[in-house]
Amino acid sequence: MSRHVVAVAVDANLPVFELAVACEVFGLDRSDIVDPWYELRLCAVGAGPVRTVDGLTIDAGYDLDDFERADTLLVPGVHRTTQVDPPVRLLEALRRAHAAGKRIVAFCGGAYVLATAGLLDGRRATLHWMNALDFAHRFPRVTVDPTVLFIDDGGVLTSAGTAAAIDLALHIVRTDHGAAVAAEVARRMVVPPPRQGSQAQHPTPIAARKPDDLGDVLAWAHERLDQPLTVADLARRAHLSPTTFARRFRATLGATPLQWLVEQRVRRAQELLEATDEPVERIARLAGFGTPANLRHHFQRLVEVSPQTYRHVFRYRARATVVTELIG
């Protein structure tokens, strides 16, 4: 099996963080988890070495021809001058790649480039909430949602600013290799498990909140996902009233306690579908959904395929990898 090539467009004065996210997730050799892992290619948009906004110099080993030939084309955060007037050759490469069915990804302000290329017309997209009004004014054909972390709209994906790039990158890993692999990459990066794209960008902070206020409760609940859990149970563990707990939970994590529980249970179901031969009926109980109907309802809503389809696709990919290794 050939490596999945992720190509990153490297343009003058680009911010470093989003580029570093791509390098960390796709560029490090993680073939001990999945073999083959991705192949990352940094593709210069113009000629010569690229200087970042922070003064670093990047001598990219690839160009826009290589960018267009990749499996996944990624535009990280870009400088304002590129947002307003993206290079024509970059736009043309993106259009041709999209027409060829390639996956197109933008981190934060990279959405400006995708929108200028016309790839976001009629689609939902997101970016940093501070840029939402300007973006919506410039691109009225795009449905801008500045409240979420990332949006996967078919073959075109966009993310909010900074840390949301990590969430989108891990979402791509989860899509390609499954929830267990994405969780392991997150663990190695020492970041929280991959968050759902629908989670809020900027929950309102609580004054004088300790960072670990909810840590014990989350760990306690995660160990008991197969058991009936209510907001009152979680609040009691946190020594708070249910109302105060629910308010603090949403302010901290950008989701209600019940939304968080459902997301964690779906992830548990994904891991069981990937790693075991347990029937769906038992997985529904082990993941805390009780019945297969409840599991299918929430799984379909969050993962967008049925549990049976998810297992089939994941196992098919795994078998294909093993067969390729045996014959190649």
Secondary structure, DSSP 8 states (H G I E B T S, - for coil): ----EEEEEE-TT--HHHHHHHIIIIIS--TTTSSS--EEEEEESSSS-EE-TTS-EE--SB-HHHHHHSSEEEE----HHHHHS--HHHHHHHHHHHHTT-EEEEETTHHHHHHHTTTTTTSEE---GGGHHHHHHH-TTSEE-TTBSEEEETTEEEE-STTHHHHHHHHHHHHHH-HHHHHHHHHHHT--S---TTSBSS----TT--TTTTHHHHHHHHTTTTS---HHHHHHHHTS-HHHHHHHHHHHHSS-HHHHHHHHHHHHHHHHHHH----HHHHHHHTT--SHHHHHHHHHHHHSS-HHHHHHHHHHHHHHHHHHHHH-
